[in-house]
């Protein structure tokens, strides 16, 4: 039943987007179809990769047998033989059977994709990423321990509800853990990303992703680069990659980059969610990658392209490199991470206090009248449509409402504080909350992107609420797909 509701949710959120479209006749069907297909394929490969791999292994002999070696080493050697055979077999077919070049390319793609599915290589790569993140958090803890001493290891007892941090096995007050464990991790990860950009690693990843989306989804080169960058960069940093083109962007292109910023989270913030909510980094990574085509789709449904983009068909990644050397990049990243951590801290101080104020005023009218109760009532049907059992839909609905009204950090913190929650509800919540789509982000984007192109500030302000809605729908759609497969 829950899986069926997830499918109903996919149709509902797509239908809602079409209903709110500026020009339904201008919606590009190819973009919608490819975006949906990419989301489903990636979700299946990651979330069900192990099941698919076992099924293929049952049909295909153990590759290690072909090389006379069993075990994990035999698996990888056997996969190597499959890939080699996949590359040469189509060439033989082309030579003797007369395959066309396009057929050859499809044979190569199908063979290599089959080998990757056989060994669940994508899933295993994401599992490795989980271990990488665990190591990153432990390394960040080393730096935090040097500066804050025992405060980074444990917190004084008797100061409130205790939480267990899975990474460091420390028990203490949530505020102490957040201040002396989570915020230093944001600084460290931001420094790591700055180093990767200096080395050119991130440019290559962004470029490859942008080329794939540009060809399949038929969006302009500039917006595909910005969307690809927003997968790991912040909502005001990603547009820097296409700054020269922003002033001449079409209205639909502006909508796309704003929606992508709303629907994604930055890499440094993502690691913090693992700590405060104890969610799986594999699910977060899957969510942000799945949401990229979803964000483009929702933007192009609500604000279809009716003009001719300047960079149609072109993809060029141009991320300015201002660092003198590797150490300068690390220092700049740490400084920017410090500003980000400080902004996160002061926003949480303000917003959590405002929530307490609103609850105090509402309780004065009636003891059971709270912001959580109102948001749970409003968003409970949406949570149910994503595949969350009705008994938990109100709890998840309250989190969805807080993400939109306040921010996702508050929602993730409260997700981590929920003691009794099913795996299904936590999975759906992780996908649905993994985005910056909230009211404060409208001001952030109008101010941040508007500073790059002051002449387009009016257009940004007009599209702000619609972009937040499109980003929310993109996150909800990814959550529905996760609910069907989870």
N, C-alpha and C positions, 0 to 999 in steps of 0.2 A: 504494500500500500504506500509506504514512504517513497519507494522508488517511482511509483506511478505519479505521485504528487510532484516529484522533481521534474518529470516530463511535462506535467501540466504547467508547472512554474516556468519552464523554458518558453512554452507557447504564450503564457500570460504576459511575461515581461517583454517578449518580442512584440506581441500585439499592442501592449501599452506604448512601446516606443513608436510603433507605426501610427498609432492613434494621435500621438503628440507631435508627429512630424510636421515640419514647415511646408513641405511639398511632397506628398506621398507618391505622386506620379514620377518624381525625379529620383526615387530611391533606386540604386544600382543593385539589381538582383545578384550579380556575380560576386560583388563585395560581401553581401550578406551570406551567401551560400558558402563561399570559401572561408569566411571568418568562423562560421559555425562548425564547418568541417575541421578546421585547424584546432579549434577548442576541444572538440570531441576526441580527435585522434591523439592529441598530446595528453589529455586526461586519461584516456584508456591506456596509453603506453606507459605512463608513470604509475597510475593507481592500480592498474591490473596487469602490469608488465610481468610480474612473477607468475601469475596464472597462465598468461599467454605463452611464456617461455616453457613452462612445464608441459603444456599441451603440444607445442612444436617438438620438444625433445622426445615426447612419447611417440611421435610419428617419424622422426628422423633419427637414425642411429647416432650413438654417442660419438662426437667428433674425435675424442681422444683415441678411440679404437683405430681411426684411420692413420694416426701418427704413432700408434703403439704406446700411448701414454694415457693413463686415467687420472681422475681427480681434477681440481681447478686448473692446473697447468695444462692438462690435456684439453680442457674446455677452450681456453684462450688460443692454444695452438690450432685446435680444430676449427675455431671460428676464423682464424687467419687463413686456413686452407679454403674455407667456404668463400671468403671474400676474394681470394686470388682466383678461384674457379669462377666466381661470379663475374669477374672482370674479363676473363679470357673466353668464357663460353659464348657471350654475345658476339665477340669479335669473330669467332669461328663461324657462328651462324650468319654473320654478315658476309663473310668471305664465300661460303659454300651455298647458303640458302638465299642470299640477296636481301638481307634485312636493310631497311632504310636507317639513316642516322638517328632519326627520332625514335624509332623502335629500339635501336641500340641503347639510347639513353634511358628509355623506360626499363629495359632489361637490367641495366646496371643499377638503376635506382631500386627496382623491386628486389634484386638479389641481395644487395647490401642491406636494404631495410629488413629483409627476411632474416639475414644473419644477425642483425642487431636485436630483432625480436626474439630469435632463438636463444640468445644468451642474456636477454633482458639487460642489455648494456646501458640503456638510458636510465633504468631504475637503479642499476648498480652505481652509475655515475652520481645520481642524486644521493644515494646512501653514503658515498664517499664525501659528498658535500656536507652531509650531516656531521661526519667526523671532523671535517675541516672547521666547521663552525664551532664545534665543541672545543677544538684546540685554540681557536681564536679567542674564545671567551676565557679560557684558562690563561692565555698569554696576557690578555687585558687585565686579568686579575693580578698578575705579577706587578704591572705598573701601578695599579690602584693600591696594592698592599704597600708598595714603597712610599707612596704619598700619604695615604690615609692610615696606614698601620693596621691595628686590630679592627678598625671600623669596617674595613673591606672584607673581613673574614666572618664577623658575626656582629649582631646588634644587641644592645642592652635588653635584658628581659623585663617583662612587666610593662611594656609600652604599647600594648595592643595585640591585635591578632597576629599570630606567627605564621610564617610561610616557609616552605622548604624550597630552596634553590637547587634544582637537579644538577646544575653544572658544577657547583662548588660544595654541595652538601652542607650548606650553612643554614642555620635557622635564626630568624630574627624578625624585627618589625619590617613591614613592607616598605615603609618610607626610607628606613636606613638602607635596606637592600637596594632600593631604587637609586638613592643618592650616591652611594659609595660602590655600587657594583654595576648597575645598568648604565648610568651616565658615562663612566670611564670607558665602557665598552663602545659606546657611540663614538667617542673621541678616537679610540684606537682603530676602529674599522674605517672611519673617515680617512685616517692617515693611510691605511692600506690601499683604499681606493685611489687616493691621489698618486701613490706610487705606481699602481697599475696603469693609470692614465698616462703617467710620465713615460712608462715603458712601452706604451702603445697597445697593451693587451686589450683594454676596454674599447679602444677605437676599432680593433679588429672584430670584436664581438658585436658591437653596435652596427658596424658596416655589414656584416654577414646577415644579421637579423633584419636590418633595413632592406637589403636587397631581396630577401625572401618575401617580406611583406609587400614590398612595392610591386613585385612581379605577380604575386598571387591575388592580392586584394585590389590592384590597380589604383593605388593612391599615388600622389606626387612624391618625388624623391625627398623633398625637404620635410614633409610631414612624416614620412616613414622613418627618416633618420631620427626625428624628435621623439616619435613614439618608441622606437627601439632604445633610445637613450633613457627614456623615462622608466624603463624596466628596472634600472638600478640607480638612476639619478633622481634628485628631487624635482618637484613640480616647477620650480623657478630656475633650476640649473639646466635641465634638459633643453629648453629653448635656446640656450646659448650656443648649441651645436649648429643652429641654423639662423643665427642672428642676422646675417646680411639679407635674408629673404623675408623676414617677419613683416616689414613695412608694406610689402606688396602681396601678402598672403590674401587669398580669397576668404570670405566669411566662413566657408566650410572648413578650410584648412585651419583657421584659428580655433574653430570649435573642436577639431580633432586633437590639436596639441593641448588644449585646455582639458578635454575629457581624459586624455591619457595621463595627464598630471593628477587629475582627481582619482583615477582608477588604480594607480600604482603607488608603491611606497619605495623609498630609497633603500639601498642596500644596508647602510649603517643603522637605519631605524629597524629594519627587518630582524637583525640579530637581537635587538633589544626586546622585540616581541617574544622571542624564544625564552628569554630570561624571565620576563614579568608574567607571561601567561602559560609557560611551559608547553607551548604548541610545537609541532613538528616542523623543522626547517624545510623538509621535503615538501610539505603541504604549502608552506609560504612561497617557496620557489615555483612550485607548480601553479599556484594562484596568480602570481605576477606575470608569468609567461603566458598562461592561458588568457589572461585579461587583456593582453596587448591587441590581438585581433578583435576581441570583444569590444574594446574601447573604440577602435576604428569603426566597427560595425554600428554601434550605438550612435556615435557622432554623425556618421553618414546617413543614418535613418532620421534622426531628429533634425539635422541640418544638411540635406543632400547637396552635393556639388552641382552647381548650375553655371559655373564660370570655367575658365581655362587657367589652371595653375601655371605659374611661371616655370616650375621645375618638374613638369609632367614627364615621367619616364626616366628621370635622372636621380641617381643616388650618390651623394658625396658626403663623407663624414669629415667634418672640419672642427675638431675640438681644439681650441687654442691652448698651446703649451707655453706657460709663462715661467716655469720653474728653471732655475739655473742648473740644478743637478738632482740626483736622487734624494739627498738629504734635504734639499730645499723643498722638494715635493712632499716629503714626509712631514716636514715642519708646517708647510702650508695646510696640508690635510688635517693635521692635529689642531691647528688654529681654527679652521673652519668647523671641524668637529666640536671644538669647544663652544663656538658660537651656537651651533645646533643644539648641543646638550643644554646650554644655558636657556635657549629659547623654549626647549621642551619643558624644562623644569619650571620656568616662570608661567608658562601657559597652563601647566597642570595645577600650580598653586592657585591661579586665578579661576580656572574653570571648575575645579573641584569645590572651591569655596563658593562660587556662584551657584552650583548645584545644591550645596547645603543651604544657601540662602533661599533659593526657590522652594526647596522642600520644606523649610521652616515656615515660609509664608503659606504654602499650600496646606500644611498640617494644621495651621491656625484655623483654617476653614473647616477641615475635617481630618481626624487622625489618620485615616486610611488613604487620604488624598495626597499622593506623592508624584514627582516627575517620573519615577520608575514605573509606577502603576499606569500612568497615562501613556507613556511610550510603549509599554508592554501591550496595552490594549490596541494601540494603533498599528503596531508592526507585527503583532502575533500572526495575522493571516499570511503575511509575506514570509515569515519564518516557516510556517506550515507548508506553503507552496514550494519551499526549497527542499522539502523532505524531512524536516524536523518533526518528530512525534508531537502530537497536539499537547501532550502533558508537559513538554518542555518548550513549546513554541512561545509561550509568554515570556519565559526567562531569556530566550535568544532574541525575541522581539525587542525587549528592553535594551539589549546590547546594540542592536541595529539602530534603534532610535538615538541612543547616546552617541554612536559613531557619527550620525548625521547632525545632531544638534550641538554636540560638544566637539569631540574628536575621537579618532580611533585609538589613541593611547589610553584614554580613560576606559574605553570599551574593552581593550585587551587586558588592562589591569584587573577589571572586574571579572573578566572571563577566567583569569588565573585564580581568582578568589573563590570561584564556585567549586564547592567540594564534590557535590553529586551531579554529574553531567555525563550523559552517555557518549560513547565514542562518535556516534553519528552526529549528534548535536554539536560536539566540539569541532568535528571536521567541517561541517557546514558553516559554523561560526567563523572559523579561521579563514575560509575562502571569502565569506561575505564581508568581513571586517577589514580585509587586507587592501586598504585604499585610503586616500586622503580626502574622499568626497564628504565634505562637511561645509557648513556655512562660513566658517572662518577661512577656509581655503579660497573662497571666492575673493575675499579681500586680499589674501596673499598673492593670488595670481594677477589680479588687477594691478596691485602695487608692484609686484616683481617683474612680470612680463611687460607691464605698462612702462616701467622704467627703461626697458630696452627699446620700445617703440612708443613714445609718448603720443604720437599722432593716432594710434589705434586704441588708446585707452577707452574711448567711448564704446567701440565695438566689443572690447573685452568685458566691459561692465554689462553690456546688453546680453552677452552670451554666458555670463557667470553662472546664473541659476540653472540655465539649461545644461551647461557643462557638468555641474554638480549632479543634476538628475541623470544625465547620460552615464557618468562615472559610477553612480550608485547602481543603475540598471546593469552595467557591465559586471560589477562585482556580484550582484545577485544572480546573474545568469551563470557565472562560473560556479557559484555555490550550488545552484540547481543541478548542474552537471556532476559536481562532486557528490551531491546527495543521491543521484541515481546510481553512481558507481561505488559509492562508499559502503 
